Amino acid sequence: MDTENVELQKSSRIGLFGGSFDPIHVGHIEIALEAKKLFNLDEVQFILANASPFKSSTSDSSERLKILDIALKPYRELNFKSNTLELNRETPSYTYQTVEEFKKLYPSAQLFWIMGSDCFLELKKWKNFSYLIQNLVFLVFKRKITNLNAEDLDLNKLFSLAGLNDIKEKMKVFLIKNPYIDVSSSEIRNHFRNPNNTDEVDGKLVNPTKGLVTKNYRNLFVE
C-alpha cells in the first residue's frame, strides 16, 4: 500500500463524485465544495466516466480529463482529485465496480457518493443496487426534475419519486439544501453545437478551463 493510501486510511471519509464531466462546470465545483464542508470529507475524487450505461459522451475522454485536471488544480489543497479508474475499464462501466475498487484500496474508509437528484431517481436501475446501498452514503443535491421545482423537493418526495419508499430505512441518504445552480454540461454543449445560440455560458465554466473548453467544443461541433 502506498503512502497516500496509508494517509487516507487514517482520515477515512472519501467523497466519490462520478460523471462524464462533459465538460466540468461551476455547478460541479460548488457541489463538491458544499459536500466537503457539510460532511467533513477528507478528499473528493472526481471519477471520470468512460461510457455510462445510461448515456453517451460526445467528447474524447482524454480531452475531458485534461479539462478536469485544469479545473481542479486550484483546489489541490482541498484534496480535489481526478480519478481515471473507470477510463481503464471495459465499457460499459458500473458504479458498483468502482465502489468495490475503493473498498479494496481503503477498507476502513467511509464512502460518500455525490449525485444529483435527477440521477437518484434512476438509482433503483443501477446494477447491483443492493450492494451500493450497503456500502455508500448518498449525498443528493437538488437538480431540476420534470414537473417539480428543485426548491420544492424534500427527502420524502425524493424517495417516493425514486420508488424507494419500501427500503428507505435501509439507506443512508442526505438531501442537501443547496442553492439551486441552473447549469448543466448538456446546456454548455448545446451552446457550442448551435452557432446561432446567444445564451451566455462563460460564467458557468470553471475559470482556468474557459479557453480550452471554448476551443475544444467549438471544434467538436464543426461539420
N, CA, C and O of each residue as an XYZ file, in Angstrom:
892
protein
N       0.855     -1.197      0.000
C       0.000      0.000      0.000
C       0.885      1.240      0.000
O       1.846      1.315      0.766
N       0.564      2.233     -0.869
C       1.423      3.403     -0.957
C       1.126      4.385      0.176
O       0.165      4.223      0.929
N       1.979      5.409      0.274
C       1.875      6.378      1.363
C       0.542      7.103      1.346
O      -0.056      7.326      2.399
N       0.069      7.475      0.160
C      -1.195      8.203      0.057
C      -2.335      7.364      0.616
O      -3.193      7.884      1.330
N      -2.356      6.059      0.298
C      -3.397      5.184      0.802
C      -3.352      5.081      2.318
O      -4.394      5.063      2.973
N      -2.137      5.013      2.883
C      -1.994      4.931      4.342
C      -2.565      6.178      4.996
O      -3.290      6.087      5.987
N      -2.241      7.347      4.445
C      -2.755      8.593      4.994
C      -4.271      8.644      4.927
O      -4.925      9.107      5.862
N      -4.828      8.168      3.819
C      -6.264      8.229      3.633
C      -6.986      7.271      4.568
O      -8.117      7.539      4.974
N      -6.347      6.154      4.915
C      -6.954      5.224      5.851
C      -7.203      5.906      7.188
O      -8.201      5.627      7.852
N      -6.300      6.799      7.587
C      -6.439      7.482      8.864
C      -7.630      8.441      8.839
O      -8.337      8.582      9.837
N      -7.851      9.098      7.697
C      -8.904     10.103      7.612
C     -10.265      9.483      7.330
O     -11.253      9.846      7.969
N     -10.327      8.570      6.398
C     -11.435      7.633      6.188
C     -12.782      8.197      5.779
O     -13.799      7.524      5.947
N     -12.820      9.413      5.247
C     -14.074      9.946      4.713
C     -13.802     10.434      3.289
O     -13.189     11.481      3.081
N     -14.271      9.652      2.316
C     -13.955      9.918      0.911
C     -15.226     10.218      0.139
O     -16.172      9.430      0.139
N     -15.234     11.377     -0.524
C     -16.337     11.710     -1.419
C     -16.043     11.193     -2.816
O     -14.963     11.428     -3.357
N     -16.998     10.493     -3.394
C     -16.870      9.970     -4.757
C     -17.888     10.699     -5.633
O     -19.095     10.608     -5.412
N     -17.389     11.409     -6.612
C     -18.237     12.220     -7.479
C     -18.050     11.707     -8.900
O     -17.095     12.083     -9.579
N     -18.950     10.859     -9.344
C     -18.833     10.270    -10.666
C     -19.577     11.073    -11.716
O     -20.594     11.703    -11.427
N     -19.063     11.046    -12.934
C     -19.748     11.749    -14.010
C     -18.923     11.790    -15.274
O     -17.730     11.484    -15.271
N     -19.580     12.174    -16.356
C     -18.850     12.321    -17.621
C     -18.080     13.642    -17.647
O     -17.093     13.772    -18.371
N     -18.533     14.631    -16.852
C     -17.865     15.934    -16.812
C     -17.553     16.405    -18.234
O     -16.398     16.580    -18.622
N     -18.632     16.600    -18.989
C     -18.521     16.821    -20.426
C     -19.151     18.157    -20.850
O     -20.140     18.160    -21.584
N     -18.590     19.299    -20.396
C     -17.399     19.471    -19.562
C     -17.773     19.709    -18.096
O     -18.945     19.885    -17.762
N     -16.757     19.712    -17.233
C     -16.955     20.125    -15.849
C     -17.337     21.604    -15.839
O     -16.857     22.375    -16.670
N     -18.207     22.005    -14.892
C     -18.645     23.389    -14.817
C     -18.699     23.853    -13.359
O     -18.410     23.083    -12.442
N     -19.069     25.110    -13.159
C     -19.049     25.677    -11.809
C     -20.002     24.960    -10.866
O     -19.758     24.904     -9.661
N     -21.089     24.408    -11.405
C     -22.025     23.664    -10.567
C     -21.373     22.460     -9.923
O     -21.602     22.191     -8.743
N     -20.562     21.728    -10.676
C     -19.836     20.576    -10.135
C     -18.923     20.999     -8.982
O     -18.879     20.343     -7.942
N     -18.204     22.090     -9.176
C     -17.267     22.560     -8.147
C     -18.022     22.984     -6.893
O     -17.617     22.647     -5.781
N     -19.122     23.726     -7.066
C     -19.901     24.188     -5.909
C     -20.470     23.007     -5.124
O     -20.491     23.027     -3.894
N     -20.928     21.989     -5.832
C     -21.464     20.789     -5.179
C     -20.370     20.106     -4.354
O     -20.601     19.721     -3.208
N     -19.188     19.957     -4.938
C     -18.084     19.296     -4.235
C     -17.657     20.100     -3.007
O     -17.376     19.525     -1.956
N     -17.608     21.413     -3.136
C     -17.240     22.268     -2.011
C     -18.249     22.138     -0.871
O     -17.867     22.055      0.296
N     -19.521     22.122     -1.209
C     -20.569     22.020     -0.192
C     -20.533     20.656      0.491
O     -20.679     20.563      1.710
N     -20.339     19.603     -0.294
C     -20.268     18.254      0.273
C     -19.084     18.120      1.218
O     -19.203     17.554      2.304
N     -17.955     18.638      0.800
C     -16.754     18.560      1.646
C     -16.958     19.288      2.966
O     -16.571     18.795      4.026
N     -17.573     20.470      2.890
C     -17.788     21.280      4.089
C     -18.801     20.629      5.036
O     -18.547     20.518      6.235
N     -19.939     20.203      4.503
C     -21.019     19.697      5.355
C     -20.703     18.344      5.983
O     -21.148     18.051      7.093
N     -19.934     17.521      5.274
C     -19.690     16.161      5.748
C     -18.227     15.906      6.099
O     -17.801     14.766      6.281
N     -17.478     16.990      6.186
C     -16.089     16.904      6.644
C     -15.302     15.849      5.856
O     -14.589     15.024      6.427
N     -15.452     15.900      4.542
C     -14.766     14.933      3.685
C     -13.282     15.253      3.632
O     -12.883     16.415      3.548
N     -12.476     14.209      3.682
C     -11.025     14.389      3.620
C     -10.540     14.595      2.196
O      -9.502     15.215      1.967
N     -11.286     14.080      1.257
C     -10.982     14.356     -0.140
C     -12.192     14.035     -0.986
O     -13.084     13.293     -0.574
N     -12.205     14.606     -2.177
C     -13.259     14.322     -3.154
C     -12.594     13.826     -4.424
O     -11.767     14.516     -5.020
N     -12.964     12.626     -4.826
C     -12.456     12.029     -6.059
C     -13.476     12.262     -7.171
O     -14.620     11.814     -7.081
N     -13.053     12.961     -8.208
C     -13.899     13.180     -9.387
C     -13.642     12.021    -10.348
O     -12.615     11.981    -11.026
N     -14.578     11.084    -10.398
C     -14.386      9.844    -11.149
C     -14.931     10.024    -12.563
O     -16.143     10.060    -12.779
N     -14.027     10.134    -13.501
C     -14.399     10.411    -14.884
C     -14.920      9.147    -15.559
O     -14.207      8.150    -15.674
N     -16.162      9.206    -15.998
C     -16.781      8.050    -16.641
C     -16.240      7.881    -18.058
O     -16.040      8.853    -18.786
N     -16.011      6.631    -18.428
C     -15.623      6.330    -19.804
C     -16.866      6.273    -20.669
O     -17.006      7.024    -21.634
N     -17.765      5.371    -20.312
C     -19.041      5.261    -21.005
C     -20.085      4.836    -19.998
O     -20.042      3.717    -19.487
N     -21.026      5.722    -19.708
C     -22.091      5.409    -18.768
C     -23.074      4.439    -19.400
O     -23.324      4.536    -20.602
N     -23.653      3.488    -18.628
C     -24.685      2.601    -19.151
C     -25.946      3.366    -19.525
O     -26.779      2.842    -20.263
N     -26.111      4.619    -19.027
C     -27.347      5.351    -19.229
C     -27.234      6.494    -20.219
O     -28.252      7.006    -20.685
N     -25.997      6.913    -20.556
C     -25.858      7.989    -21.521
C     -24.483      7.908    -22.166
O     -23.566      7.277    -21.641
N     -24.363      8.549    -23.295
C     -23.089      8.528    -24.005
C     -22.480      9.917    -24.007
O     -23.186     10.926    -24.004
N     -21.167      9.950    -24.014
C     -20.469     11.230    -24.048
C     -20.154     11.588    -25.493
O     -20.040     10.712    -26.350
N     -20.016     12.872    -25.752
C     -19.750     13.308    -27.114
C     -18.295     13.642    -27.347
O     -17.866     13.695    -28.500
N     -17.521     13.868    -26.310
C     -16.145     14.296    -26.490
C     -15.162     13.245    -26.002
O     -15.508     12.364    -25.215
N     -13.947     13.352    -26.478
C     -12.911     12.371    -26.179
C     -12.563     12.391    -24.694
O     -12.462     13.451    -24.077
N     -12.381     11.192    -24.135
C     -12.127     11.084    -22.700
C     -10.824     11.767    -22.297
O     -10.739     12.333    -21.207
N      -9.809     11.723    -23.160
C      -8.538     12.357    -22.817
C      -8.687     13.870    -22.726
O      -8.040     14.505    -21.893
N      -9.537     14.460    -23.580
C      -9.784     15.897    -23.524
C     -10.599     16.263    -22.291
O     -10.343     17.284    -21.653
N     -11.581     15.427    -21.954
C     -12.373     15.681    -20.745
C     -11.486     15.604    -19.504
O     -11.649     16.387    -18.569
N     -10.549     14.655    -19.500
C      -9.629     14.517    -18.367
C      -8.711     15.728    -18.268
O      -8.453     16.223    -17.171
N      -8.217     16.207    -19.407
C      -7.333     17.370    -19.408
C      -8.050     18.583    -18.824
O      -7.487     19.310    -18.005
N      -9.294     18.799    -19.249
C     -10.078     19.931    -18.753
C     -10.387     19.755    -17.272
O     -10.335     20.717    -16.506
N     -10.708     18.528    -16.867
C     -10.994     18.242    -15.456
C      -9.779     18.551    -14.577
O      -9.914     19.173    -13.523
N      -8.607     18.119    -15.006
C      -7.383     18.362    -14.225
C      -7.101     19.854    -14.078
O      -6.701     20.315    -13.009
N      -7.310     20.600    -15.153
C      -7.098     22.046    -15.097
C      -8.092     22.694    -14.130
O      -7.732     23.586    -13.360
N      -9.343     22.236    -14.179
C     -10.381     22.803    -13.310
C     -10.100     22.536    -11.838
O     -10.417     23.368    -10.987
N      -9.512     21.392    -11.530
C      -9.291     21.005    -10.139
C      -7.986     21.538     -9.557
O      -7.781     21.497     -8.343
N      -7.111     22.034    -10.412
C      -5.795     22.487     -9.936
C      -5.882     23.514     -8.809
O      -5.102     23.420     -7.862
N      -6.801     24.498     -8.864
C      -6.876     25.468     -7.757
C      -7.380     24.862     -6.443
O      -7.333     25.514     -5.400
N      -7.857     23.628     -6.494
C      -8.460     23.009     -5.308
C      -7.626     21.839     -4.775
O      -8.126     20.984     -4.044
N      -6.355     21.822     -5.154
C      -5.485     20.728     -4.707
C      -5.356     20.684     -3.194
O      -5.299     19.608     -2.599
N      -5.311     21.863     -2.570
C      -5.169     21.894     -1.113
C      -6.401     21.335     -0.406
O      -6.328     20.939      0.757
N      -7.526     21.304     -1.105
C      -8.749     20.717     -0.556
C      -8.842     19.232     -0.876
O      -9.828     18.576     -0.539
N      -7.811     18.707     -1.529
C      -7.786     17.294     -1.939
C      -8.910     16.954     -2.920
O      -9.564     15.918     -2.795
N      -9.123     17.829     -3.889
C      -9.986     17.520     -5.022
C      -9.091     16.883     -6.087
O      -8.113     17.489     -6.525
N      -9.428     15.670     -6.498
C      -8.559     14.928     -7.404
C      -9.364     14.269     -8.523
O     -10.488     13.816     -8.308
N      -8.785     14.222     -9.702
C      -9.396     13.454    -10.781
C      -9.014     11.984    -10.607
O      -7.947     11.658    -10.087
N      -9.904     11.117    -11.051
C      -9.673      9.683    -10.915
C     -10.008      9.008    -12.244
O     -11.097      9.190    -12.787
N      -9.057      8.224    -12.762
C      -9.210      7.602    -14.085
C      -9.557      6.115    -14.006
O      -9.428      5.387    -14.989
N      -9.992      5.679    -12.838
C     -10.284      4.266    -12.642
C     -11.224      3.712    -13.717
O     -10.989      2.630    -14.256
N     -12.277      4.453    -14.020
C     -13.278      3.959    -14.963
C     -12.822      4.074    -16.417
O     -13.342      3.378    -17.290
N     -11.859      4.943    -16.675
C     -11.358      5.078    -18.046
C     -10.604      3.831    -18.491
O     -10.515      3.538    -19.683
N     -10.061      3.100    -17.515
C      -9.267      1.906    -17.826
C     -10.098      0.625    -17.814
O      -9.561     -0.473    -17.961
N     -11.399      0.771    -17.641
C     -12.281     -0.387    -17.536
C     -13.013     -0.609    -18.859
O     -13.354      0.339    -19.567
N     -13.244     -1.872    -19.171
C     -14.038     -2.173    -20.355
C     -15.437     -1.605    -20.158
O     -15.996     -1.667    -19.062
N     -15.993     -1.055    -21.225
C     -17.305     -0.424    -21.131
C     -18.420     -1.455    -21.348
O     -18.179     -2.488    -21.972
N     -19.648     -1.194    -20.842
C     -19.980     -0.050    -20.005
C     -19.436     -0.214    -18.600
O     -19.140     -1.323    -18.156
N     -19.310      0.903    -17.910
C     -18.774      0.906    -16.553
C     -19.918      1.044    -15.556
O     -20.854      1.815    -15.769
N     -19.831      0.282    -14.461
C     -20.879      0.312    -13.451
C     -20.333      0.846    -12.132
O     -19.180      0.603    -11.774
N     -21.178      1.573    -11.426
C     -20.765      2.202    -10.176
C     -20.324      1.175     -9.145
O     -19.358      1.410     -8.419
N     -21.013      0.042     -9.066
C     -20.651     -0.948     -8.047
C     -19.210     -1.425     -8.222
O     -18.540     -1.737     -7.237
N     -18.724     -1.485     -9.474
C     -17.339     -1.893     -9.718
C     -16.369     -0.869     -9.139
O     -15.338     -1.221     -8.565
N     -16.716      0.397     -9.299
C     -15.890      1.468     -8.755
C     -15.869      1.411     -7.232
O     -14.814      1.557     -6.615
N     -17.022      1.203     -6.635
C     -17.108      1.116     -5.175
C     -16.308     -0.079     -4.668
O     -15.628      0.022     -3.646
N     -16.379     -1.199     -5.365
C     -15.595     -2.379     -4.974
C     -14.107     -2.061     -4.960
O     -13.385     -2.473     -4.052
N     -13.654     -1.326     -5.970
C     -12.237     -0.970     -6.048
C     -11.830     -0.085     -4.870
O     -10.771     -0.286     -4.275
N     -12.662      0.881     -4.540
C     -12.348      1.759     -3.418
C     -12.386      1.002     -2.093
O     -11.599      1.294     -1.192
N     -13.285      0.042     -1.967
C     -13.351     -0.758     -0.735
C     -12.082     -1.590     -0.567
O     -11.622     -1.816      0.552
N     -11.524     -2.039     -1.679
C     -10.274     -2.806     -1.620
C      -9.103     -1.906     -1.241
O      -8.250     -2.279     -0.436
N      -9.077     -0.718     -1.832
C      -7.975      0.209     -1.581
C      -8.033      0.805     -0.180
O      -7.004      0.987      0.470
N      -9.254      1.109      0.280
C      -9.445      1.798      1.555
C     -10.515      1.078      2.385
O     -11.616      1.603      2.552
N     -10.210     -0.103      2.900
C     -11.235     -0.923      3.570
C     -11.855     -0.288      4.806
O     -12.969     -0.657      5.180
N     -11.176      0.650      5.451
C     -11.733      1.265      6.653
C     -12.394      2.608      6.383
O     -12.909      3.245      7.302
N     -12.383      3.039      5.132
C     -12.922      4.355      4.798
C     -14.442      4.323      4.684
O     -15.029      3.300      4.334
N     -15.068      5.454      4.985
C     -16.494      5.624      4.730
C     -16.632      6.342      3.395
O     -16.007      7.378      3.169
N     -17.451      5.788      2.518
C     -17.574      6.291      1.161
C     -18.886      7.051      0.987
O     -19.960      6.557      1.332
N     -18.775      8.260      0.443
C     -19.929      9.125      0.213
C     -20.092      9.322     -1.294
O     -19.197      9.841     -1.959
N     -21.239      8.904     -1.823
C     -21.465      9.062     -3.262
C     -22.227     10.359     -3.499
O     -23.346     10.528     -3.014
N     -21.618     11.271     -4.245
C     -22.193     12.587     -4.518
C     -22.941     12.526     -5.844
O     -22.386     12.104     -6.859
N     -24.198     12.947     -5.831
C     -25.010     12.830     -7.045
C     -26.126     13.873     -7.046
O     -26.441     14.463     -6.013
N     -26.715     14.089     -8.214
C     -27.862     14.974     -8.341
C     -29.151     14.212     -8.108
O     -29.192     12.989     -8.240
N     -30.203     14.938     -7.760
C     -31.489     14.293     -7.508
C     -32.049     13.636     -8.761
O     -32.781     12.651     -8.665
N     -31.717     14.165     -9.933
C     -32.178     13.549    -11.176
C     -31.589     12.152    -11.348
O     -32.280     11.241    -11.804
N     -30.320     11.977    -10.986
C     -29.688     10.658    -11.060
C     -30.217      9.719     -9.975
O     -30.334      8.513    -10.194
N     -30.533     10.273     -8.812
C     -31.049      9.444     -7.719
C     -32.354      8.758     -8.126
O     -32.627      7.639     -7.690
N     -33.149      9.412     -8.948
C     -34.413      8.824     -9.381
C     -34.201      7.547    -10.195
O     -35.108      6.721    -10.302
N     -33.013      7.384    -10.766
C     -32.696      6.197    -11.562
C     -31.922      5.152    -10.767
O     -31.553      4.110    -11.308
N     -31.675      5.422     -9.490
C     -30.771      4.583     -8.690
C     -31.204      3.128     -8.638
O     -30.364      2.229     -8.635
N     -32.492      2.894     -8.597
C     -33.014      1.530     -8.497
C     -32.620      0.685     -9.712
O     -32.585     -0.543     -9.633
N     -32.328      1.336    -10.817
C     -31.962      0.637    -12.054
C     -30.475      0.305    -12.116
O     -30.042     -0.444    -12.992
N     -29.689      0.858    -11.192
C     -28.245      0.654    -11.251
C     -27.910     -0.796    -10.924
O     -28.535     -1.424    -10.069
N     -26.925     -1.298    -11.615
C     -26.517     -2.689    -11.436
C     -25.997     -2.923    -10.015
O     -25.262     -2.104     -9.462
N     -26.401     -4.074     -9.433
C     -26.020     -4.424     -8.054
C     -26.415     -3.324     -7.072
O     -25.637     -2.929     -6.203
N     -27.614     -2.857     -7.231
C     -28.155     -1.774     -6.400
C     -28.067     -2.103     -4.912
O     -27.738     -1.232     -4.106
N     -28.355     -3.340     -4.543
C     -28.329     -3.727     -3.123
C     -26.924     -3.575     -2.523
O     -26.781     -3.202     -1.359
N     -25.891     -3.863     -3.321
C     -24.512     -3.675     -2.858
C     -24.235     -2.200     -2.590
O     -23.576     -1.852     -1.611
N     -24.736     -1.347     -3.456
C     -24.486      0.083     -3.321
C     -25.102      0.646     -2.045
O     -24.460      1.427     -1.342
N     -26.336      0.259     -1.738
C     -26.976      0.837     -0.555
C     -26.367      0.299      0.738
O     -26.540      0.892      1.803
N     -25.664     -0.812      0.645
C     -24.989     -1.360      1.826
C     -23.648     -0.680      2.083
O     -23.146     -0.691      3.207
N     -23.076     -0.096      1.050
C     -21.697      0.382      1.161
C     -21.501      1.878      0.945
O     -20.376      2.373      1.020
N     -22.582      2.599      0.680
C     -22.448      4.024      0.383
C     -23.373      4.877      1.238
O     -24.461      4.452      1.628
N     -22.911      6.090      1.518
C     -23.773      7.162      1.994
C     -24.027      8.053      0.781
O     -23.085      8.485      0.116
N     -25.294      8.325      0.496
C     -25.643      9.111     -0.689
C     -25.865     10.572     -0.303
O     -26.696     10.885      0.549
N     -25.114     11.449     -0.943
C     -25.279     12.889     -0.771
C     -25.953     13.414     -2.029
O     -25.332     13.473     -3.090
N     -27.209     13.793     -1.916
C     -28.025     14.135     -3.080
C     -28.234     15.650     -3.131
O     -28.734     16.255     -2.183
N     -27.847     16.238     -4.243
C     -28.016     17.668     -4.458
C     -29.197     17.914     -5.393
O     -29.437     17.154     -6.331
N     -29.912     18.971     -5.118
C     -31.139     19.243     -5.866
C     -30.830     19.638     -7.307
O     -30.031     20.535     -7.576
N     -31.491     18.938     -8.216
C     -31.439     19.260     -9.645
C     -32.867     19.360    -10.167
O     -33.810     18.896     -9.527
N     -33.007     19.961    -11.319
C     -34.324     20.114    -11.919
C     -34.904     18.741    -12.268
O     -34.252     17.926    -12.921
N     -36.136     18.501    -11.824
C     -36.849     17.256    -12.109
C     -38.145     17.622    -12.810
O     -38.794     18.601    -12.441
N     -38.528     16.851    -13.809
C     -39.741     17.130    -14.578
C     -40.944     17.298    -13.657
O     -41.185     16.475    -12.774
N     -41.693     18.373    -13.873
C     -42.930     18.667    -13.137
C     -42.705     18.949    -11.650
O     -43.652     18.905    -10.864
N     -41.473     19.236    -11.261
C     -41.215     19.555     -9.856
C     -40.062     20.546     -9.770
O     -38.968     20.293    -10.275
N     -40.324     21.677     -9.123
C     -39.253     22.638     -8.897
C     -38.245     22.065     -7.913
O     -38.622     21.415     -6.938
N     -36.975     22.302     -8.166
C     -35.929     21.776     -7.294
C     -36.126     22.252     -5.859
O     -35.863     21.512     -4.911
N     -36.593     23.494     -5.703
C     -36.773     24.062     -4.370
C     -37.854     23.343     -3.566
O     -37.841     23.378     -2.335
N     -38.793     22.690     -4.263
C     -39.909     22.015     -3.593
C     -39.585     20.573     -3.206
O     -40.410     19.900     -2.588
N     -38.416     20.101     -3.556
C     -38.060     18.713     -3.307
C     -37.646     18.511     -1.848
O     -36.830     19.265     -1.318
N     -38.214     17.488     -1.203
C     -37.764     17.087      0.125
C     -37.442     15.600      0.094
O     -37.644     14.939     -0.924
N     -36.943     15.074      1.207
C     -36.466     13.697      1.235
C     -37.594     12.698      0.989
O     -37.395     11.702      0.295
N     -38.759     12.951      1.544
C     -39.895     12.042      1.335
C     -40.313     11.998     -0.129
O     -40.587     10.927     -0.672
N     -40.358     13.167     -0.766
C     -40.702     13.220     -2.189
C     -39.639     12.508     -3.016
O     -39.950     11.822     -3.989
N     -38.392     12.678     -2.621
C     -37.290     12.052     -3.353
C     -37.410     10.531     -3.333
O     -37.298      9.885     -4.375
N     -37.639      9.957     -2.150
C     -37.801      8.505     -2.050
C     -39.015      8.028     -2.834
O     -38.963      6.998     -3.507
N     -40.093      8.770     -2.745
C     -41.318      8.384     -3.442
C     -41.130      8.399     -4.955
O     -41.529      7.458     -5.641
N     -40.526      9.463     -5.474
C     -40.303      9.579     -6.917
C     -39.340      8.513     -7.426
O     -39.438      8.073     -8.572
N     -38.404      8.099     -6.561
C     -37.417      7.082     -6.950
C     -37.954      5.661     -6.751
O     -37.288      4.693     -7.117
N     -39.142      5.532     -6.178
C     -39.714      4.212     -5.928
C     -38.972      3.432     -4.865
O     -38.843      2.211     -4.954
N     -38.476      4.149     -3.844
C     -37.633      3.531     -2.824
C     -38.243      3.605     -1.418
O     -37.542      3.394     -0.428
N     -39.524      3.900     -1.329
C     -40.153      4.025     -0.014
C     -40.048      2.753      0.820
O     -39.947      2.810      2.046
N     -40.071      1.609      0.149
C     -40.086      0.336      0.875
C     -38.744      0.000      1.516
O     -38.687     -0.835      2.419
N     -37.661      0.640      1.062
C     -36.341      0.308      1.622
C     -35.599      1.541      2.143
O     -34.404      1.467      2.430
N     -36.295      2.665      2.267
C     -35.593      3.894      2.643
C     -34.948      3.800      4.027
O     -33.963      4.487      4.297
N     -35.498      2.950      4.910
C     -34.905      2.806      6.234
C     -33.544      2.104      6.189
O     -32.752      2.203      7.126
N     -33.287      1.400      5.097
C     -32.023      0.687      4.949
C     -30.942      1.554      4.310
O     -29.774      1.170      4.257
N     -31.345      2.724      3.829
C     -30.415      3.564      3.080
C     -29.949      4.758      3.908
O     -30.664      5.253      4.779
N     -28.734      5.203      3.612
C     -28.198      6.415      4.223
C     -28.183      7.493      3.148
O     -27.297      7.524      2.294
N     -29.179      8.376      3.202
C     -29.353      9.388      2.167
C     -29.524     10.758      2.815
O     -30.309     10.920      3.749
N     -28.784     11.734      2.313
C     -28.914     13.111      2.770
C     -29.250     13.980      1.564
O     -28.517     13.997      0.574
N     -30.353     14.692      1.656
C     -30.718     15.648      0.610
C     -30.178     17.009      1.016
O     -30.592     17.579      2.026
N     -29.257     17.519      0.227
C     -28.572     18.755      0.568
C     -29.424     19.957      0.163
O     -29.852     20.066     -0.986
N     -29.661     20.839      1.101
C     -30.457     22.031      0.821
C     -29.559     23.107      0.225
O     -29.392     24.188      0.790
N     -28.999     22.791     -0.906
C     -28.082     23.706     -1.561
C     -28.839     24.725     -2.395
O     -29.957     24.461     -2.837
N     -28.238     25.891     -2.614
C     -28.834     26.828     -3.576
C     -28.876     26.156     -4.941
O     -27.876     25.591     -5.384
N     -30.015     26.211     -5.608
C     -30.140     25.557     -6.909
C     -29.247     26.250     -7.930
O     -29.325     27.465     -8.115
N     -28.403     25.472     -8.585
C     -27.467     26.001     -9.574
C     -27.973     25.617    -10.964
O     -27.962     24.444    -11.337
N     -28.411     26.603    -11.710
C     -29.036     26.347    -13.010
C     -27.972     26.255    -14.095
O     -27.775     27.193    -14.868
N     -27.292     25.122    -14.142
C     -26.262     24.904    -15.154
C     -26.127     23.399    -15.379
O     -26.248     22.613    -14.439
N     -25.882     23.009    -16.603
C     -25.656     21.597    -16.917
C     -24.647     21.489    -18.041
O     -24.485     22.414    -18.837
N     -23.970     20.353    -18.100
C     -22.988     20.131    -19.169
C     -23.675     20.089    -20.525
O     -23.122     20.574    -21.513
N     -24.882     19.511    -20.586
C     -25.593     19.436    -21.865
C     -25.935     20.830    -22.379
O     -25.902     21.071    -23.586
N     -26.258     21.738    -21.482
C     -26.537     23.123    -21.866
C     -25.295     23.766    -22.482
O     -25.388     24.492    -23.472
N     -24.142     23.494    -21.892
C     -22.898     24.062    -22.415
C     -22.584     23.466    -23.792
O     -22.192     24.184    -24.712
N     -22.760     22.142    -23.922
C     -22.520     21.523    -25.238
C     -23.461     22.088    -26.290
O     -23.052     22.355    -27.420
N     -24.720     22.268    -25.916
C     -25.699     22.807    -26.870
C     -25.339     24.219    -27.310
O     -25.601     24.616    -28.445
N     -24.741     24.965    -26.404
C     -24.310     26.315    -26.747
C     -23.310     26.279    -27.896
O     -23.398     27.078    -28.828
N     -22.357     25.348    -27.828
C     -21.333     25.267    -28.874
C     -21.821     24.509    -30.106
O     -21.282     24.680    -31.199
N     -22.841     23.674    -29.925
C     -23.396     22.929    -31.066
C     -24.135     23.865    -32.018
O     -24.115     23.671    -33.233
N     -24.779     24.870    -31.458
C     -25.583     25.784    -32.264
C     -24.857     27.120    -32.407
O     -24.796     27.887    -31.446
N     -24.312     27.410    -33.573
C     -23.524     28.642    -33.753
C     -24.356     29.911    -33.574
O     -23.800     30.987    -33.354
N     -25.677     29.796    -33.667
C     -26.539     30.963    -33.528
C     -27.058     31.133    -32.103
O     -27.862     32.024    -31.829
N     -26.599     30.282    -31.210
C     -27.044     30.333    -29.825
C     -26.472     31.574    -29.142
O     -25.262     31.802    -29.161
N     -27.336     32.356    -28.550
C     -26.886     33.589    -27.895
C     -26.823     33.437    -26.366
O     -26.511     34.402    -25.668
N     -27.115     32.242    -25.842
C     -27.052     32.031    -24.395
C     -25.622     32.254    -23.899
O     -24.659     31.895    -24.577
N     -25.498     32.834    -22.741
C     -24.193     33.105    -22.145
C     -23.772     31.925    -21.271
O     -24.482     31.561    -20.333
N     -22.616     31.326    -21.578
C     -22.141     30.195    -20.776
C     -20.814     30.495    -20.094
O     -20.343     29.698    -19.282
N     -20.207     31.630    -20.412
C     -18.882     31.939    -19.878
C     -18.857     31.871    -18.350
O     -17.900     31.356    -17.771
N     -19.885     32.378    -17.703
C     -19.933     32.377    -16.253
C     -20.213     31.021    -15.649
O     -20.139     30.855    -14.431
N     -20.535     30.049    -16.485
C     -20.842     28.699    -15.999
C     -19.653     27.753    -16.132
O     -19.696     26.616    -15.663
N     -18.596     28.235    -16.774
C     -17.388     27.438    -16.934
C     -16.410     27.739    -15.807
O     -16.363     28.863    -15.306
N     -15.630     26.742    -15.408
C     -14.628     26.934    -14.371
C     -13.508     27.801    -14.954
O     -12.999     27.513    -16.037
N     -13.128     28.852    -14.241
C     -12.228     29.879    -14.760
C     -11.024     29.370    -15.559
O     -10.845     29.787    -16.703
N     -10.187     28.478    -14.996
C      -8.980     28.091    -15.737
C      -9.267     27.314    -17.026
O      -8.378     27.153    -17.862
N     -10.509     26.832    -17.190
C     -10.809     25.962    -18.334
C     -11.486     26.682    -19.492
O     -11.693     26.082    -20.547
N     -11.827     27.928    -19.324
C     -12.700     28.601    -20.298
C     -12.148     28.568    -21.718
O     -12.865     28.238    -22.663
N     -10.857     28.914    -21.865
C     -10.271     28.932    -23.197
C     -10.253     27.564    -23.849
O     -10.589     27.428    -25.025
N      -9.859     26.541    -23.084
C      -9.756     25.193    -23.635
C     -11.126     24.610    -23.957
O     -11.298     23.953    -24.983
N     -12.098     24.848    -23.082
C     -13.459     24.360    -23.352
C     -13.999     24.999    -24.622
O     -14.545     24.311    -25.484
N     -13.849     26.298    -24.738
C     -14.350     27.010    -25.920
C     -13.709     26.459    -27.192
O     -14.402     26.195    -28.175
N     -12.404     26.287    -27.172
C     -11.687     25.773    -28.345
C     -12.130     24.346    -28.674
O     -12.467     24.055    -29.822
N     -12.133     23.462    -27.690
C     -12.430     22.043    -27.928
C     -13.858     21.814    -28.378
O     -14.105     21.055    -29.316
N     -14.795     22.465    -27.718
C     -16.192     22.189    -28.024
C     -16.666     22.888    -29.288
O     -17.585     22.411    -29.954
N     -16.055     24.001    -29.620
C     -16.349     24.594    -30.933
C     -15.863     23.676    -32.054
O     -16.571     23.445    -33.034
N     -14.655     23.163    -31.894
C     -14.098     22.250    -32.894
C     -14.888     20.951    -32.975
O     -15.018     20.364    -34.050
N     -15.409     20.507    -31.850
C     -16.145     19.249    -31.793
C     -17.371     19.269    -32.683
O     -17.724     18.259    -33.291
N     -18.026     20.433    -32.758
C     -19.280     20.508    -33.476
C     -19.166     21.185    -34.835
O     -20.174     21.488    -35.472
N     -17.925     21.421    -35.276
C     -17.728     21.942    -36.627
C     -17.942     20.815    -37.619
O     -17.314     19.763    -37.507
N     -18.808     21.019    -38.576
C     -19.100     19.967    -39.576
C     -18.034     19.953    -40.666
O     -18.107     19.143    -41.590
